[in-house]
Amino acid sequence: MAVPTYHTLVFAVAREIPPGRVSTYGAIADYLALGSARMVGWALNKSFAAGHDVPAHRVVNRKGELSGRAHFPTPTMMEELLQAEGVAVADGRVQDFEAHFWHPKALGDDFEIEALKPG
């Protein structure tokens, strides 16, 4: 089995974020116990170029701001995707952020992230 890359780990966690919920770059970094919020952002930025099916629109900064929107194919795509899932966005920020926030630790022991981590 090939050793997963940091991108693979970030993509795996991002794919678990339920529709209508958002997580943060920092929460994903904390859950992985690897890298930083900024590294998670860079990994998600690469998800488009690589053609991965990753819901990067569900990852925002710690204030609920759509700080990654500039990296989407169109300037409004991130907001449009969130709104299509029932997440209200105003002035580039998720409304009622705490109600929509999802932490990766909700995955619990059932998620086999440990098997994906480099040895």
N, C-alpha and C positions, 0 to 999 in steps of 0.2 A: 504494500500500500504506500502510495506517495505521501510524503509529509505535507500536510496542508499549509498553505501560506497564511499570512495574517489576513489577507483579503478574504480567503475562504472562511476563516473563522468569523469575521465581521459579517459576511454575507449570510452565513448560517444563522446567526442570531437575528439579524434584520428580517430574515424570512419568517421568523416566529412571531413578529409583532402583529397582533390581530388587526384586521381592518377596523377603522374607526378609532384606533388608539395610536399614540405616538410614544417614542422613547427618545432618549438623548444620546448624543455622542459620548458623553461622560459615563452614562449608565452602562452603555455597551462596553466601554473600555474597562470600567470597574468590574463588570461581570467576567470579562475575559481575563482580568488580572494581567493584561499585556498592553503595553502602549499607553496612549493618551487619547483624549477626546479628539484632538487634532488629527491623530493617526487614523482614527475611525472615520473622520470626515474625508480624509484623502482616499481611504479604501473605498468608501461609498461613491466618491467621485469617479473612480475607475469602473464602477459597475456598469455604466453606460457604454463606455468604450469596449468593454469586454463582451457586451451582449448578454450579461447575466440577468436573470429574472429576479431582481432584488427590489423590494419596496422601499427604496431609499427616501421616498417622500415622507415616510413615517418616522424619520429621524430628524430631530430639531435640536437647537441648542438648549442650554439649561434654563433659559428664560422663556422657552416656547417659541422663539423666533425662527423663521424659515431661513436661517443663515446659509443654507446650502442651495437655495433656489437658483443662484446664478450658474450652477453647474448642470442644470437640467436643460434638455433640448430647447425649451422656450422659457422665457422669464416668468410665465404664470403657471407653468405645468405643475409644480409642486403644490401650489395652492389649489389648483383645480382638482388634482387627484385627492387631496385631503377632503375637500368639500364634497366630492362625489361619495366619500365614505362617511359623510355626516359630521365631519370635524369643521367647526366654524373657524374661519381665519379672517382677521381684520388687521389692517396696517402691518402685514407681514408677520403676524403673531397668532399662534393658536389661542383661541378664546376658551376660557374655562380649562386651562392647561392641566391643572391638577386632576380634574375629572377624566381627562383623556390619557394621562400619563400611564405608561406600562413599563414596569421594570423587568429586565431579563431574569432576575432572580425568581420571578414567577414560574420560570421553566422548571425549577426544582431539580430533583435528582433524575427525573425522567429524560431530560435532555442530555445527550451524550457528548457534550462539548469537550469533556476531558479526552475522549478518544480522538478528537480532531486536533488537539494541541500538539505542537512539536514535542518530541520525547524529552 
